[in-house]
Amino acid sequence: MSNLPKERLRVGFVGSGFIAQFHLKSMVGVRNVDVVGVYSRKAENRAHFSAMVTELGLGACKSHETLESLLRDESVDAIWILSPNYTRLDTMRTIHAEVKAGRSRVFAVACEKPLARTIAEAREMLRLAQDAGLNHGYLENQVFSTPVLRGKEIVWRRAASTTGRPYLARAAEEHSGPHEAWFWQGDKQGGGVLSDMMCHSVEVARHLLTEPGAPRKSLRVKSVNGTVANLKWTRPHYADQLKQRYGSGVDYRNHPSEDFARATVSLEDEEGNELMIEATTSWAYVGAGLRIQLELLGPEYAMEFNSLDTGLKIFMSRAVTGSEGEDLVEKQNAEQGLMPVLEDEAGIYGYTDENRHMTECFRKGETPLETFEDGLAVVEILMGLYRSAEIGETVRFPAPELEDYVPVVARHIS
Ligand SMILES: NC(=O)c1ccc[n+]([C@@H]2O[C@H](COP(=O)([O-])OP(=O)(O)OC[C@H]3O[C@@H](n4cnc5c(N)ncnc54)[C@H](OP(=O)(O)O)[C@@H]3O)[C@@H](O)[C@H]2O)c1
């Protein structure tokens, strides 16, 4: 695009579900952006989403019956891809075709995590974006979470600069299980919790270990070692619970995907120093709600963050009754007792700064901090971890055999 910077970025959403609504709420804290269109399959979902845009004062959002109609609307500059993982590539193919044929003026695209289900798919996502001349951003919110922004800045400025770079990053993300059937279906989602949540942990850990301003290639992945397990949801009682909740398409007695994953990623910096990422994720954690734990350790310092260790806590006695909700914290499991409350979830999880960053980069024609290339690099690590878990061995990088690798639980991807 030669006529950049634009004063405002006009965004069209693909998807109107859980994460689309989270992004919307966060955009109240972003300047220079309007939400001008939405496409998802069901009219009632689009109508609900458009009404939210109006209520939040984020623009006049038109509901589009087809993706092509959204893309051909001349008021749309950029697309946020927020639909399920199995719809990614088709969505990107349509964007590519419309832009290449000159039917769409879209010049930028942002895509939710994980970029794709396999390396082959992720590579194709990147190729399509590049071939259509699109600026591209990978939506990894944890990189933009306020404790990560602040913690990384302080660690590197005060401690690493005087005593040496950090060498170990630990990341964990756990909750009690996803909210829609497709997440539990290995072929649709791309795997189980390793694909769904380890993508966050490895990328935020890599980001914390990377010197501010240095490119991704300043750290080289040497090897990965992964473990996957089924701790909770294959137990007959819980497998039946899943089937009741999500229908016969989620059959954890016969076709489970993992609900626990552990990773060790060994890296090297440009001077040959050894660095380590330790990550663990699960869908088998029943605490107050979603728990993100992060640590960054160096020779004379340590940073730590726990998303449930909130400053704000509210106690409710057993006399307090009411409906179940997620109004205190994401993936909330209780409404009584001493409950942690995240007073600004969109900010602390990173959506506000993420959307501010992507809006500003796209508006000005600059390359975002996280691009589809980063999304591809994350998928490479995830596939290495799945392969490692499958063969029971460490996988050394580069690993060309991963190019056409599909995790065991996703092998019926068509
Ligand atoms: N960053 C994070 O922490 C985070 C958290 C949650 C999810 N995510 C990611 O965000 C994506 C969506 O997850 P979600 O939780 O929002 O899922 P969700 O609640 O199931 O919502 C999916 C949305 O996509 C729409 N959709 C389904 N098929 C579509 C298609 N072919 N074309 C266009 N829209 C379609 C659905 O609406 P219709 O039925 O009307 O089509 C729905 O609005 C996933 O990739 C997930 O990994 C990221």
Ligand as a Chemical Component Dictionary entry (heavy atoms), coordinates in Angstrom:
data_LIG
# 
_chem_comp.id                   LIG 
_chem_comp.type                 NON-POLYMER 
_chem_comp.pdbx_formal_charge   0 
_chem_comp.three_letter_code    LIG 
# 
loop_
_chem_comp_atom.comp_id 
_chem_comp_atom.atom_id 
_chem_comp_atom.alt_atom_id 
_chem_comp_atom.type_symbol 
_chem_comp_atom.charge 
_chem_comp_atom.model_Cartn_x 
_chem_comp_atom.model_Cartn_y 
_chem_comp_atom.model_Cartn_z 
_chem_comp_atom.pdbx_ordinal 
LIG N1  N1  N 0  -5.718  -16.035 22.202 1  
LIG C1  C1  C 0  -6.427  -16.854 22.942 2  
LIG O1  O1  O 0  -6.186  -17.013 24.137 3  
LIG C2  C2  C 0  -7.576  -17.584 22.340 4  
LIG C3  C3  C 0  -8.643  -17.970 23.151 5  
LIG C4  C4  C 0  -9.711  -18.645 22.539 6  
LIG C5  C5  C 0  -9.667  -18.942 21.195 7  
LIG N2  N2  N 1  -8.592  -18.558 20.436 8  
LIG C6  C6  C 0  -8.535  -18.915 18.997 9  
LIG O2  O2  O 0  -9.546  -18.181 18.308 10 
LIG C7  C7  C 0  -10.139 -18.991 17.307 11 
LIG C8  C8  C 0  -11.646 -19.064 17.545 12 
LIG O3  O3  O 0  -11.892 -19.609 18.820 13 
LIG P1  P1  P 0  -13.229 -19.264 19.645 14 
LIG O4  O4  O 0  -12.969 -19.641 21.043 15 
LIG O5  O5  O -1 -13.699 -17.907 19.350 16 
LIG O6  O6  O 0  -14.201 -20.325 18.980 17 
LIG P2  P2  P 0  -15.787 -20.307 18.984 18 
LIG O7  O7  O 0  -16.286 -19.694 20.244 19 
LIG O8  O8  O 0  -16.189 -21.671 18.592 20 
LIG O9  O9  O 0  -16.145 -19.291 17.814 21 
LIG C9  C9  C 0  -15.879 -19.588 16.477 22 
LIG C10 C10 C 0  -16.554 -18.547 15.593 23 
LIG O10 O10 O 0  -16.245 -18.798 14.228 24 
LIG C11 C11 C 0  -17.448 -18.796 13.453 25 
LIG N3  N3  N 0  -17.220 -19.727 12.352 26 
LIG C12 C12 C 0  -17.301 -21.086 12.329 27 
LIG N4  N4  N 0  -16.984 -21.553 11.112 28 
LIG C13 C13 C 0  -16.718 -20.472 10.353 29 
LIG C14 C14 C 0  -16.342 -20.309 8.996  30 
LIG N5  N5  N 0  -16.191 -21.361 8.183  31 
LIG N6  N6  N 0  -16.137 -19.050 8.539  32 
LIG C15 C15 C 0  -16.307 -17.989 9.352  33 
LIG N7  N7  N 0  -16.656 -18.084 10.645 34 
LIG C16 C16 C 0  -16.869 -19.318 11.129 35 
LIG C17 C17 C 0  -18.557 -19.175 14.419 36 
LIG O11 O11 O 0  -19.789 -18.534 14.117 37 
LIG P3  P3  P 0  -20.858 -19.178 13.100 38 
LIG O12 O12 O 0  -21.380 -20.420 13.745 39 
LIG O13 O13 O 0  -21.887 -18.068 12.987 40 
LIG O14 O14 O 0  -20.150 -19.433 11.833 41 
LIG C18 C18 C 0  -18.043 -18.526 15.710 42 
LIG O15 O15 O 0  -18.422 -17.171 15.729 43 
LIG C19 C19 C 0  -9.432  -20.338 17.379 44 
LIG O16 O16 O 0  -8.434  -20.376 16.406 45 
LIG C20 C20 C 0  -8.811  -20.364 18.765 46 
LIG O17 O17 O 0  -7.632  -21.135 18.814 47 
LIG C21 C21 C 0  -7.565  -17.878 20.988 48 
# 
loop_
_chem_comp_bond.comp_id 
_chem_comp_bond.atom_id_1 
_chem_comp_bond.atom_id_2 
_chem_comp_bond.value_order 
_chem_comp_bond.pdbx_ordinal 
LIG N1  C1  SING 1  
LIG C1  O1  DOUB 2  
LIG C1  C2  SING 3  
LIG C2  C3  SING 4  
LIG C2  C21 DOUB 5  
LIG C3  C4  DOUB 6  
LIG C4  C5  SING 7  
LIG C5  N2  DOUB 8  
LIG N2  C6  SING 9  
LIG N2  C21 SING 10 
LIG C6  O2  SING 11 
LIG C6  C20 SING 12 
LIG O2  C7  SING 13 
LIG C7  C8  SING 14 
LIG C7  C19 SING 15 
LIG C8  O3  SING 16 
LIG O3  P1  SING 17 
LIG P1  O4  DOUB 18 
LIG P1  O5  SING 19 
LIG P1  O6  SING 20 
LIG O6  P2  SING 21 
LIG P2  O7  DOUB 22 
LIG P2  O8  SING 23 
LIG P2  O9  SING 24 
LIG O9  C9  SING 25 
LIG C9  C10 SING 26 
LIG C10 O10 SING 27 
LIG C10 C18 SING 28 
LIG O10 C11 SING 29 
LIG C11 N3  SING 30 
LIG C11 C17 SING 31 
LIG N3  C12 SING 32 
LIG N3  C16 SING 33 
LIG C12 N4  DOUB 34 
LIG N4  C13 SING 35 
LIG C13 C14 SING 36 
LIG C13 C16 DOUB 37 
LIG C14 N5  SING 38 
LIG C14 N6  DOUB 39 
LIG N6  C15 SING 40 
LIG C15 N7  DOUB 41 
LIG N7  C16 SING 42 
LIG C17 O11 SING 43 
LIG C17 C18 SING 44 
LIG O11 P3  SING 45 
LIG P3  O12 DOUB 46 
LIG P3  O13 SING 47 
LIG P3  O14 SING 48 
LIG C18 O15 SING 49 
LIG C19 O16 SING 50 
LIG C19 C20 SING 51 
LIG C20 O17 SING 52 
# 
